[in-house]
Amino acid sequence: GCAMQSILLFVEESQVRRVPGLTQVMAVSVANAIDSFMSRKSASKTQLKWPNDIIIQGKKVGGILAEVVAGSKNGKMPVVIGVGVNVDVGDQVLGDLKRARWPAGNLKSCEGVEWKTELTVAALRNAILDQFVINAKQWMCAPNGCYVPPAVSMQVIGRQS
C-alpha cells in the first residue's frame, strides 16, 4: 500500500511567504520517520532530492507538496501539505510509472534494509505526523525563518549551493 495523507494548517497571513519551507520541514520529517523504522545495520538511508522527493537506493519512494489554498479566515491562510510514500506497492504498478532519472520504488523492496519494527502504512503515517509536529514547531519558532533541523544525517541530493 501507499501511506498518503494531507495535513491542513492555518498560517498567519504575514507568514505565508515562509510556506515553501514547510515542504522541506515535511521532507525531513518523512525521512526521519522512515529511518526510525530501519535497523542500524541497514545498508541504506533515506535521501532527499531537493526540495520534495524521498529517495532510497536511487529510487523515488515518496514526495511532498505544500500549497496555499485561496481564502483567508480570521487573518490566517489555509495550507495543505500532501505526503505520499510507497510502502508496499506492487511491481506491476511501479513498472507502469515511467520515470527516467528517479525510477519509482517502494520501502519494502529496498535491498539490504533491515526493518527493526513492522513497517505498516498506519505506523508510518503516525511516525511522519509525530516527526512533523516536532519539526514544524521548531520551524515556526526559528528566527527569520531559518529552520535547521537538529541532527539531520541524511544526504540531500540535487541542490546547488
SENU-616663 format. One record per atom (N, C-alpha, C): residue number from 1; atom name; z, y, x. Coordinates in steps of 0.2 Angstrom, whole numbers, always signed. Each point is the difference from the previous one (the first is absolute). Layout:
// residues N
+-----+------+-------+-------+-------+
!  nr ! atom !    pz !    py !    px !
+-----+------+-------+-------+-------+
! NUM !   CA !     Z !     Y !     X !
...
+-----+------+-------+-------+-------+
This chain:
// residues 161
+-----+------+-------+-------+-------+
!  nr ! atom !    pz !    py !    px !
+-----+------+-------+-------+-------+
!   1 !    N !    +0 !    -6 !    +4 !
!   1 !   CA !    +0 !    +6 !    -4 !
!   1 !    C !    +0 !    +6 !    +4 !
!   2 !    N !    +0 !    +6 !    -3 !
!   2 !   CA !    +0 !    +6 !    +3 !
!   2 !    C !    +6 !    +4 !    -2 !
!   3 !    N !    +3 !    +3 !    +5 !
!   3 !   CA !    +6 !    +5 !    -2 !
!   3 !    C !    -3 !    +7 !    -1 !
!   4 !    N !    +0 !    +1 !    -7 !
!   4 !   CA !    -3 !    +7 !    -1 !
!   4 !    C !    +6 !    +4 !    -4 !
!   5 !    N !    +0 !    +6 !    +1 !
!   5 !   CA !    +5 !    +4 !    -3 !
!   5 !    C !    -2 !    +8 !    +0 !
!   6 !    N !    +2 !    +3 !    -5 !
!   6 !   CA !    -1 !    +8 !    +0 !
!   6 !    C !    +7 !    +3 !    -1 !
!   7 !    N !    +1 !    +5 !    +4 !
!   7 !   CA !    +6 !    +4 !    +0 !
!   7 !    C !    -2 !    +7 !    -2 !
!   8 !    N !    +4 !    +2 !    -5 !
!   8 !   CA !    -1 !    +7 !    -3 !
!   8 !    C !    +6 !    +4 !    +3 !
!   9 !    N !    -2 !    +6 !    +3 !
!   9 !   CA !    +5 !    +4 !    +3 !
!   9 !    C !    -1 !    +7 !    -3 !
!  10 !    N !    +5 !    +5 !    +0 !
!  10 !   CA !    -1 !    +7 !    -2 !
!  10 !    C !    +2 !    +4 !    +6 !
!  11 !    N !    -5 !    +4 !    +2 !
!  11 !   CA !    +1 !    +4 !    +6 !
!  11 !    C !    +0 !    +7 !    -1 !
!  12 !    N !    +4 !    +4 !    +2 !
!  12 !   CA !    +0 !    +7 !    -1 !
!  12 !    C !    -7 !    +3 !    +2 !
!  13 !    N !    -2 !    +5 !    -4 !
!  13 !   CA !    -6 !    +3 !    +1 !
!  13 !    C !    -1 !    +3 !    +7 !
!  14 !    N !    +5 !    +2 !    +2 !
!  14 !   CA !    +0 !    +3 !    +7 !
!  14 !    C !    -1 !    -5 !    +5 !
!  15 !    N !    +1 !    -6 !    -1 !
!  15 !   CA !    +0 !    -6 !    +5 !
!  15 !    C !    -6 !    -4 !    -1 !
!  16 !    N !    -5 !    +2 !    -4 !
!  16 !   CA !    -6 !    -4 !    -2 !
!  16 !    C !    -4 !    -1 !    +7 !
!  17 !    N !    +0 !    +5 !    +4 !
!  17 !   CA !    -4 !    +0 !    +6 !
!  17 !    C !    +2 !    -6 !    +4 !
!  18 !    N !    +6 !    -2 !    -1 !
!  18 !   CA !    +3 !    -6 !    +5 !
!  18 !    C !    -2 !    -7 !    -3 !
!  19 !    N !    -3 !    +0 !    -6 !
!  19 !   CA !    -1 !    -6 !    -3 !
!  19 !    C !    -4 !    -5 !    +4 !
!  20 !    N !    -5 !    +2 !    +4 !
!  20 !   CA !    -4 !    -5 !    +4 !
!  20 !    C !    +5 !    -4 !    +5 !
!  21 !    N !    +5 !    +3 !    +1 !
!  21 !   CA !    +5 !    -3 !    +5 !
!  21 !    C !    +3 !    -6 !    -4 !
!  22 !    N !    +0 !    +0 !    -6 !
!  22 !   CA !    +3 !    -6 !    -4 !
!  22 !    C !    -4 !    -6 !    +1 !
!  23 !    N !    -6 !    +1 !    +1 !
!  23 !   CA !    -4 !    -6 !    +2 !
!  23 !    C !    +2 !    -4 !    +6 !
!  24 !    N !    +2 !    +4 !    +5 !
!  24 !   CA !    +2 !    -2 !    +7 !
!  24 !    C !    +7 !    -3 !    -1 !
!  25 !    N !    +4 !    +3 !    -4 !
!  25 !   CA !    +7 !    -2 !    -1 !
!  25 !    C !    +0 !    -7 !    -3 !
!  26 !    N !    -5 !    -1 !    -5 !
!  26 !   CA !    +0 !    -6 !    -4 !
!  26 !    C !    -3 !    -5 !    +5 !
!  27 !    N !    -5 !    +2 !    +4 !
!  27 !   CA !    -3 !    -5 !    +5 !
!  27 !    C !    +5 !    -3 !    +5 !
!  28 !    N !    +4 !    +4 !    +2 !
!  28 !   CA !    +6 !    -2 !    +4 !
!  28 !    C !    +4 !    -5 !    -3 !
!  29 !    N !    +2 !    +2 !    -7 !
!  29 !   CA !    +4 !    -4 !    -4 !
!  29 !    C !    -3 !    -7 !    -1 !
!  30 !    N !    -6 !    +0 !    -1 !
!  30 !   CA !    -3 !    -7 !    -2 !
!  30 !    C !    +0 !    -4 !    +7 !
!  31 !    N !    -2 !    +3 !    +5 !
!  31 !   CA !    +0 !    -3 !    +7 !
!  31 !    C !    +7 !    -3 !    +1 !
!  32 !    N !    +5 !    +4 !    -1 !
!  32 !   CA !    +7 !    -2 !    +2 !
!  32 !    C !    +2 !    -6 !    -5 !
!  33 !    N !    -2 !    +1 !    -6 !
!  33 !   CA !    +2 !    -5 !    -5 !
!  33 !    C !    -3 !    -7 !    +2 !
!  34 !    N !    -7 !    +0 !    +2 !
!  34 !   CA !    -3 !    -6 !    +2 !
!  34 !    C !    +3 !    -3 !    +6 !
!  35 !    N !    +1 !    +4 !    +5 !
!  35 !   CA !    +3 !    -2 !    +6 !
!  35 !    C !    +7 !    -3 !    -1 !
!  36 !    N !    +4 !    +2 !    -5 !
!  36 !   CA !    +7 !    -2 !    -2 !
!  36 !    C !    +0 !    -7 !    -2 !
!  37 !    N !    -6 !    -3 !    -2 !
!  37 !   CA !    -1 !    -7 !    -2 !
!  37 !    C !    -2 !    -4 !    +6 !
!  38 !    N !    -2 !    +3 !    +5 !
!  38 !   CA !    -3 !    -4 !    +6 !
!  38 !    C !    +6 !    -2 !    +4 !
!  39 !    N !    -1 !    -6 !    +3 !
!  39 !   CA !    +5 !    -3 !    +5 !
!  39 !    C !    -1 !    +4 !    +7 !
!  40 !    N !    +5 !    +1 !    +4 !
!  40 !   CA !    -1 !    +3 !    +6 !
!  40 !    C !    -5 !    -4 !    +5 !
!  41 !    N !    -1 !    -6 !    -2 !
!  41 !   CA !    -5 !    -4 !    +4 !
!  41 !    C !    -7 !    +1 !    -2 !
!  42 !    N !    -1 !    +4 !    -5 !
!  42 !   CA !    -7 !    +1 !    -2 !
!  42 !    C !    -4 !    +3 !    +5 !
!  43 !    N !    -6 !    -3 !    +0 !
!  43 !   CA !    -5 !    +3 !    +5 !
!  43 !    C !    -3 !    +7 !    -2 !
!  44 !    N !    +0 !    +1 !    -6 !
!  44 !   CA !    -3 !    +7 !    -2 !
!  44 !    C !    +5 !    +4 !    -3 !
!  45 !    N !    -1 !    +7 !    +0 !
!  45 !   CA !    +3 !    +5 !    -4 !
!  45 !    C !    -4 !    +4 !    -4 !
!  46 !    N !    +2 !    +4 !    -4 !
!  46 !   CA !    -4 !    +4 !    -5 !
!  46 !    C !    -2 !    +6 !    +4 !
!  47 !    N !    -6 !    +2 !    -1 !
!  47 !   CA !    -3 !    +6 !    +3 !
!  47 !    C !    -2 !    +4 !    -6 !
!  48 !    N !    -1 !    +7 !    +1 !
!  48 !   CA !    -2 !    +5 !    -4 !
!  48 !    C !    -7 !    +3 !    +2 !
!  49 !    N !    -5 !    -1 !    -4 !
!  49 !   CA !    -6 !    +4 !    +1 !
!  49 !    C !    +1 !    +7 !    -3 !
!  50 !    N !    +0 !    +5 !    +4 !
!  50 !   CA !    +2 !    +6 !    -2 !
!  50 !    C !    -6 !    +2 !    -6 !
!  51 !    N !    +2 !    +3 !    -5 !
!  51 !   CA !    +7 !    +1 !    -2 !
!  51 !    C !    +3 !    -5 !    -5 !
!  52 !    N !    -4 !    -4 !    -3 !
!  52 !   CA !    +3 !    -4 !    -6 !
!  52 !    C !    -2 !    -7 !    -1 !
!  53 !    N !    -2 !    -3 !    +6 !
!  53 !   CA !    -2 !    -7 !    -1 !
!  53 !    C !    +5 !    -4 !    +4 !
!  54 !    N !    +2 !    -6 !    -2 !
!  54 !   CA !    +4 !    -5 !    +3 !
!  54 !    C !    -4 !    -6 !    +3 !
!  55 !    N !    +1 !    -1 !    +6 !
!  55 !   CA !    -4 !    -4 !    +4 !
!  55 !    C !    +4 !    -5 !    +4 !
!  56 !    N !    -2 !    -7 !    -1 !
!  56 !   CA !    +4 !    -5 !    +4 !
!  56 !    C !    -6 !    -5 !    +3 !
!  57 !    N !    +0 !    -1 !    +6 !
!  57 !   CA !    -5 !    -4 !    +4 !
!  57 !    C !    -7 !    +2 !    -2 !
!  58 !    N !    -1 !    +7 !    +0 !
!  58 !   CA !    -6 !    +3 !    -1 !
!  58 !    C !    -3 !    -1 !    -7 !
!  59 !    N !    +4 !    -2 !    -4 !
!  59 !   CA !    -2 !    +0 !    -7 !
!  59 !    C !    +4 !    +5 !    -5 !
!  60 !    N !    -3 !    +3 !    -4 !
!  60 !   CA !    +3 !    +5 !    -5 !
!  60 !    C !    +3 !    -5 !    -5 !
!  61 !    N !    +7 !    +1 !    -1 !
!  61 !   CA !    +4 !    -4 !    -5 !
!  61 !    C !    +3 !    +5 !    -5 !
!  62 !    N !    -1 !    +6 !    +1 !
!  62 !   CA !    +2 !    +5 !    -5 !
!  62 !    C !    -2 !    +7 !    +1 !
!  63 !    N !    +2 !    +4 !    -5 !
!  63 !   CA !    -2 !    +7 !    +0 !
!  63 !    C !    +4 !    +4 !    -5 !
!  64 !    N !    +0 !    +7 !    +2 !
!  64 !   CA !    +5 !    +4 !    -4 !
!  64 !    C !    -5 !    +7 !    -2 !
!  65 !    N !    +2 !    +2 !    -5 !
!  65 !   CA !    -4 !    +7 !    -3 !
!  65 !    C !    +6 !    +4 !    -3 !
!  66 !    N !    +0 !    +6 !    +2 !
!  66 !   CA !    +4 !    +5 !    -4 !
!  66 !    C !    -4 !    +5 !    -3 !
!  67 !    N !    +1 !    +2 !    -6 !
!  67 !   CA !    -4 !    +5 !    -4 !
!  67 !    C !    +5 !    +4 !    -4 !
!  68 !    N !    -2 !    +7 !    +0 !
!  68 !   CA !    +4 !    +5 !    -4 !
!  68 !    C !    -4 !    -1 !    -7 !
!  69 !    N !    +4 !    +0 !    -5 !
!  69 !   CA !    -3 !    -1 !    -7 !
!  69 !    C !    +1 !    +7 !    -3 !
!  70 !    N !    -6 !    +3 !    -3 !
!  70 !   CA !    +0 !    +6 !    -3 !
!  70 !    C !    +6 !    +1 !    -5 !
!  71 !    N !    +2 !    +6 !    +0 !
!  71 !   CA !    +5 !    +2 !    -5 !
!  71 !    C !    +7 !    +0 !    +3 !
!  72 !    N !    +3 !    +6 !    +0 !
!  72 !   CA !    +7 !    +1 !    +2 !
!  72 !    C !    +5 !    +0 !    -6 !
!  73 !    N !    +6 !    -3 !    +2 !
!  73 !   CA !    +5 !    +0 !    -5 !
!  73 !    C !    +6 !    +2 !    +3 !
!  74 !    N !    +3 !    +6 !    -3 !
!  74 !   CA !    +6 !    +3 !    +2 !
!  74 !    C !    +0 !    +1 !    +8 !
!  75 !    N !    -6 !    +3 !    +2 !
!  75 !   CA !    -1 !    +2 !    +7 !
!  75 !    C !    -1 !    -6 !    +5 !
!  76 !    N !    -1 !    -6 !    -3 !
!  76 !   CA !    -1 !    -6 !    +4 !
!  76 !    C !    -7 !    -3 !    -1 !
!  77 !    N !    -3 !    -2 !    +5 !
!  77 !   CA !    -7 !    -4 !    -1 !
!  77 !    C !    +1 !    -7 !    +1 !
!  78 !    N !    -3 !    -4 !    -5 !
!  78 !   CA !    +0 !    -7 !    +0 !
!  78 !    C !    -4 !    -3 !    +6 !
!  79 !    N !    +2 !    -4 !    +4 !
!  79 !   CA !    -3 !    -4 !    +5 !
!  79 !    C !    +0 !    -7 !    -1 !
!  80 !    N !    -6 !    -3 !    +0 !
!  80 !   CA !    +0 !    -8 !    +0 !
!  80 !    C !    -2 !    -3 !    +7 !
!  81 !    N !    +4 !    -4 !    +2 !
!  81 !   CA !    -1 !    -4 !    +6 !
!  81 !    C !    -2 !    -7 !    -2 !
!  82 !    N !    -6 !    -2 !    +2 !
!  82 !   CA !    -2 !    -7 !    -2 !
!  82 !    C !    +0 !    -4 !    +6 !
!  83 !    N !    +3 !    -6 !    +0 !
!  83 !   CA !    +1 !    -5 !    +6 !
!  83 !    C !    -3 !    -7 !    -3 !
!  84 !    N !    -4 !    -3 !    +5 !
!  84 !   CA !    -2 !    -7 !    -1 !
!  84 !    C !    +0 !    -4 !    +6 !
!  85 !    N !    +3 !    -6 !    +0 !
!  85 !   CA !    +0 !    -4 !    +6 !
!  85 !    C !    -2 !    -7 !    -2 !
!  86 !    N !    -5 !    -3 !    +3 !
!  86 !   CA !    -2 !    -7 !    -1 !
!  86 !    C !    +5 !    -4 !    +3 !
!  87 !    N !    +4 !    -4 !    -4 !
!  87 !   CA !    +5 !    -5 !    +2 !
!  87 !    C !    -3 !    -7 !    +1 !
!  88 !    N !    -3 !    -2 !    -6 !
!  88 !   CA !    -3 !    -7 !    +0 !
!  88 !    C !    -6 !    +0 !    -4 !
!  89 !    N !    -5 !    +4 !    +2 !
!  89 !   CA !    -6 !    +1 !    -4 !
!  89 !    C !    -5 !    -6 !    +3 !
!  90 !    N !    -3 !    -3 !    -5 !
!  90 !   CA !    -5 !    -6 !    +2 !
!  90 !    C !    -5 !    +3 !    +5 !
!  91 !    N !    -3 !    -5 !    +4 !
!  91 !   CA !    -5 !    +1 !    +5 !
!  91 !    C !    -6 !    +2 !    -4 !
!  92 !    N !    -2 !    -3 !    -6 !
!  92 !   CA !    -6 !    +2 !    -4 !
!  92 !    C !    +0 !    +7 !    -1 !
!  93 !    N !    +6 !    +3 !    -3 !
!  93 !   CA !    +0 !    +7 !    -1 !
!  93 !    C !    -1 !    +4 !    +6 !
!  94 !    N !    +4 !    -1 !    +5 !
!  94 !   CA !    -1 !    +3 !    +6 !
!  94 !    C !    -7 !    +0 !    +3 !
!  95 !    N !    -3 !    -5 !    -1 !
!  95 !   CA !    -7 !    -1 !    +3 !
!  95 !    C !    -5 !    +4 !    -4 !
!  96 !    N !    +2 !    +2 !    -6 !
!  96 !   CA !    -5 !    +4 !    -4 !
!  96 !    C !    +1 !    +8 !    +2 !
!  97 !    N !    +5 !    +1 !    +3 !
!  97 !   CA !    +1 !    +7 !    +2 !
!  97 !    C !    -3 !    +1 !    +7 !
!  98 !    N !    -6 !    +4 !    +0 !
!  98 !   CA !    -4 !    +1 !    +6 !
!  98 !    C !    +3 !    +7 !    +3 !
!  99 !    N !    +3 !    -1 !    +6 !
!  99 !   CA !    +3 !    +5 !    +4 !
!  99 !    C !    -3 !    -1 !    +7 !
! 100 !    N !    -3 !    +4 !    +3 !
! 100 !   CA !    -3 !    -1 !    +7 !
! 100 !    C !    +5 !    +1 !    +5 !
! 101 !    N !    +4 !    +5 !    +1 !
! 101 !   CA !    +5 !    +1 !    +5 !
! 101 !    C !    +6 !    -4 !    -1 !
! 102 !    N !    +3 !    +1 !    -5 !
! 102 !   CA !    +7 !    -3 !    -2 !
! 102 !    C !    -1 !    -5 !    -5 !
! 103 !    N !    -2 !    -6 !    +1 !
! 103 !   CA !    +0 !    -5 !    -5 !
! 103 !    C !    +6 !    -1 !    -4 !
! 104 !    N !    +0 !    -2 !    -7 !
! 104 !   CA !    +6 !    -1 !    -4 !
! 104 !    C !    +3 !    -6 !    +2 !
! 105 !    N !    +7 !    +0 !    +0 !
! 105 !   CA !    +4 !    -5 !    +2 !
! 105 !    C !    +6 !    -1 !    -5 !
! 106 !    N !    +4 !    -5 !    +1 !
! 106 !   CA !    +6 !    +0 !    -4 !
! 106 !    C !    +6 !    -3 !    +5 !
! 107 !    N !    +6 !    +2 !    -2 !
! 107 !   CA !    +6 !    -1 !    +4 !
! 107 !    C !    +1 !    -8 !    +1 !
! 108 !    N !    -1 !    -4 !    -5 !
! 108 !   CA !    +2 !    -7 !    +1 !
! 108 !    C !    -5 !    -4 !    +4 !
! 109 !    N !    -6 !    +3 !    +2 !
! 109 !   CA !    -5 !    -3 !    +4 !
! 109 !    C !    +0 !    +2 !    +7 !
! 110 !    N !    +5 !    +5 !    +2 !
! 110 !   CA !    +0 !    +2 !    +7 !
! 110 !    C !    +2 !    -6 !    +4 !
! 111 !    N !    -3 !    +0 !    +6 !
! 111 !   CA !    +1 !    -6 !    +5 !
! 111 !    C !    +6 !    +2 !    +4 !
! 112 !    N !    +4 !    -4 !    +2 !
! 112 !   CA !    +6 !    +1 !    +4 !
! 112 !    C !    +5 !    +4 !    -2 !
! 113 !    N !    +0 !    +2 !    -7 !
! 113 !   CA !    +6 !    +3 !    -3 !
! 113 !    C !    +4 !    -4 !    -3 !
! 114 !    N !    +7 !    +0 !    +2 !
! 114 !   CA !    +5 !    -4 !    -3 !
! 114 !    C !    +4 !    +5 !    -5 !
! 115 !    N !    +1 !    -2 !    -6 !
! 115 !   CA !    +3 !    +4 !    -5 !
! 115 !    C !    +7 !    -3 !    +0 !
! 116 !    N !    +5 !    +5 !    +1 !
! 116 !   CA !    +7 !    -2 !    +0 !
! 116 !    C !    +3 !    -1 !    -7 !
! 117 !    N !    -3 !    +2 !    -5 !
! 117 !   CA !    +2 !    -1 !    -7 !
! 117 !    C !    -6 !    -1 !    -4 !
! 118 !    N !    +1 !    -3 !    -6 !
! 118 !   CA !    -6 !    -1 !    -4 !
! 118 !    C !    -3 !    +7 !    -2 !
! 119 !    N !    -6 !    +1 !    +1 !
! 119 !   CA !    -4 !    +6 !    -1 !
! 119 !    C !    -3 !    -1 !    -7 !
! 120 !    N !    +2 !    +4 !    -5 !
! 120 !   CA !    -2 !    -1 !    -6 !
! 120 !    C !    -3 !    +8 !    -2 !
! 121 !    N !    -4 !    +0 !    -5 !
! 121 !   CA !    -2 !    +7 !    -2 !
! 121 !    C !    +6 !    +4 !    -2 !
! 122 !    N !    +4 !    -3 !    -4 !
! 122 !   CA !    +6 !    +4 !    -3 !
! 122 !    C !    +4 !    +2 !    +6 !
! 123 !    N !    +2 !    -4 !    +4 !
! 123 !   CA !    +4 !    +2 !    +6 !
! 123 !    C !    -3 !    +5 !    +4 !
! 124 !    N !    -6 !    +0 !    +1 !
! 124 !   CA !    -4 !    +5 !    +4 !
! 124 !    C !    +0 !    +6 !    -3 !
! 125 !    N !    -1 !    +0 !    -7 !
! 125 !   CA !    +0 !    +7 !    -3 !
! 125 !    C !    +7 !    +3 !    +0 !
! 126 !    N !    +5 !    -4 !    -1 !
! 126 !   CA !    +7 !    +3 !    +1 !
! 126 !    C !    +1 !    +3 !    +7 !
! 127 !    N !    -2 !    -4 !    +5 !
! 127 !   CA !    +1 !    +2 !    +7 !
! 127 !    C !    -3 !    +7 !    +1 !
! 128 !    N !    -6 !    +0 !    -2 !
! 128 !   CA !    -4 !    +6 !    +1 !
! 128 !    C !    +3 !    +6 !    -4 !
! 129 !    N !    +2 !    -1 !    -6 !
! 129 !   CA !    +4 !    +6 !    -3 !
! 129 !    C !    +6 !    +2 !    +3 !
! 130 !    N !    +4 !    -5 !    +3 !
! 130 !   CA !    +6 !    +1 !    +3 !
! 130 !    C !    -1 !    +4 !    +6 !
! 131 !    N !    -5 !    -2 !    +4 !
! 131 !   CA !    -2 !    +4 !    +6 !
! 131 !    C !    -2 !    +7 !    -1 !
! 132 !    N !    -4 !    +1 !    -6 !
! 132 !   CA !    -3 !    +6 !    -2 !
! 132 !    C !    +6 !    +5 !    -2 !
! 133 !    N !    +5 !    -2 !    -3 !
! 133 !   CA !    +5 !    +4 !    -2 !
! 133 !    C !    +4 !    +3 !    +6 !
! 134 !    N !    +1 !    -4 !    +5 !
! 134 !   CA !    +3 !    +2 !    +6 !
! 134 !    C !    -5 !    +5 !    +4 !
! 135 !    N !    -6 !    -2 !    +1 !
! 135 !   CA !    -5 !    +4 !    +4 !
! 135 !    C !    -1 !    +7 !    -4 !
! 136 !    N !    -1 !    +0 !    -7 !
! 136 !   CA !    -2 !    +6 !    -3 !
! 136 !    C !    +6 !    +5 !    +0 !
! 137 !    N !    +6 !    -3 !    +0 !
! 137 !   CA !    +6 !    +5 !    +0 !
! 137 !    C !    +0 !    +4 !    +7 !
! 138 !    N !    -2 !    -4 !    +5 !
! 138 !   CA !    +0 !    +3 !    +7 !
! 138 !    C !    -6 !    +5 !    +0 !
! 139 !    N !    -6 !    -2 !    -3 !
! 139 !   CA !    -6 !    +5 !    +0 !
! 139 !    C !    +2 !    +6 !    -4 !
! 140 !    N !    +4 !    -1 !    -6 !
! 140 !   CA !    +1 !    +6 !    -4 !
! 140 !    C !    +5 !    +5 !    +4 !
! 141 !    N !    +4 !    -3 !    +4 !
! 141 !   CA !    +5 !    +4 !    +3 !
! 141 !    C !    -2 !    +3 !    +7 !
! 142 !    N !    -6 !    -2 !    +2 !
! 142 !   CA !    -3 !    +1 !    +7 !
! 142 !    C !    -2 !    +8 !    +0 !
! 143 !    N !    +3 !    +3 !    +5 !
! 143 !   CA !    -2 !    +7 !    +1 !
! 143 !    C !    -8 !    +1 !    +1 !
! 144 !    N !    -3 !    +5 !    -3 !
! 144 !   CA !    -7 !    +1 !    +0 !
! 144 !    C !    -4 !    -6 !    -1 !
! 145 !    N !    +2 !    -4 !    -4 !
! 145 !   CA !    -4 !    -6 !    -1 !
! 145 !    C !    -1 !    -5 !    +5 !
! 146 !    N !    +3 !    +1 !    +6 !
! 146 !   CA !    -1 !    -4 !    +6 !
! 146 !    C !    +4 !    -7 !    -1 !
! 147 !    N !    -3 !    -4 !    -3 !
! 147 !   CA !    +4 !    -7 !    -1 !
! 147 !    C !    -2 !    -5 !    +6 !
! 148 !    N !    +5 !    -2 !    +3 !
! 148 !   CA !    -1 !    -5 !    +5 !
! 148 !    C !    +4 !    -6 !    -2 !
! 149 !    N !    -2 !    -6 !    -2 !
! 149 !   CA !    +4 !    -5 !    -2 !
! 149 !    C !    +4 !    -3 !    +6 !
! 150 !    N !    +6 !    -2 !    -1 !
! 150 !   CA !    +4 !    -2 !    +6 !
! 150 !    C !    -2 !    -7 !    +2 !
! 151 !    N !    +0 !    -2 !    +6 !
! 151 !   CA !    -2 !    -6 !    +3 !
! 151 !    C !    -6 !    -3 !    -3 !
! 152 !    N !    -5 !    +3 !    +0 !
! 152 !   CA !    -7 !    -2 !    -2 !
! 152 !    C !    -3 !    -4 !    +6 !
! 153 !    N !    -1 !    -6 !    -1 !
! 153 !   CA !    -2 !    -4 !    +6 !
! 153 !    C !    -7 !    -3 !    -1 !
! 154 !    N !    -3 !    +3 !    -5 !
! 154 !   CA !    -7 !    -3 !    -2 !
! 154 !    C !    -5 !    +4 !    +4 !
! 155 !    N !    -6 !    -3 !    +0 !
! 155 !   CA !    -6 !    +3 !    +3 !
! 155 !    C !    -4 !    +4 !    -5 !
! 156 !    N !    -1 !    +6 !    +2 !
! 156 !   CA !    -5 !    +4 !    -5 !
! 156 !    C !    -7 !    +0 !    +3 !
! 157 !    N !    -4 !    -2 !    -4 !
! 157 !   CA !    -7 !    -1 !    +3 !
! 157 !    C !    -5 !    +5 !    -4 !
! 158 !    N !    -5 !    +3 !    +4 !
! 158 !   CA !    -5 !    +4 !    -4 !
! 158 !    C !    +2 !    +7 !    +0 !
! 159 !    N !    +5 !    +2 !    +3 !
! 159 !   CA !    +2 !    +7 !    +0 !
! 159 !    C !    -2 !    +4 !    +6 !
! 160 !    N !    -3 !    +5 !    +0 !
! 160 !   CA !    -2 !    +4 !    +6 !
! 160 !    C !    +6 !    +5 !    +1 !
! 161 !    N !    +3 !    +0 !    +6 !
! 161 !   CA !    +5 !    +5 !    +2 !
! 161 !    C !    -3 !    +7 !    +3 !
+-----+------+-------+-------+-------+
